[in-house]
Amino acid sequence: MKNITLAVEDEVLEQVKQAAAEQGTTVNDMVREFFATVAAKRRTNDGARLALLRLAYEAAGDMGGKNWNRAALHDR
């Protein structure tokens, strides 16, 4: 586990300390939980993106024997 240093306005830190005390936790635990949530969302998004790319790559793309061209699509 790594230690980090954060710069936070005094007023904000006091409010967060009060909130942490009311919730029976610490500012450190709140920050750790926030970071874990951000990382989990990123992993979920990355997984969904990879699944979509895999699906697009593996899709057959069968157009039912039709050969579309620009002129036909625009009635030219």
BELCORBEL-V92485 format. One record per pair of residues at least 6 apart in sequence whose C-alpha atoms are under 7 Angstrom apart, sorted by the first residue. I is the first residue (numbers start at 0). J is the second residue. If there is no record, write none. Layout:
i/j
I/J
I/J
This chain:
i/j
15/26
16/26
19/25
19/26
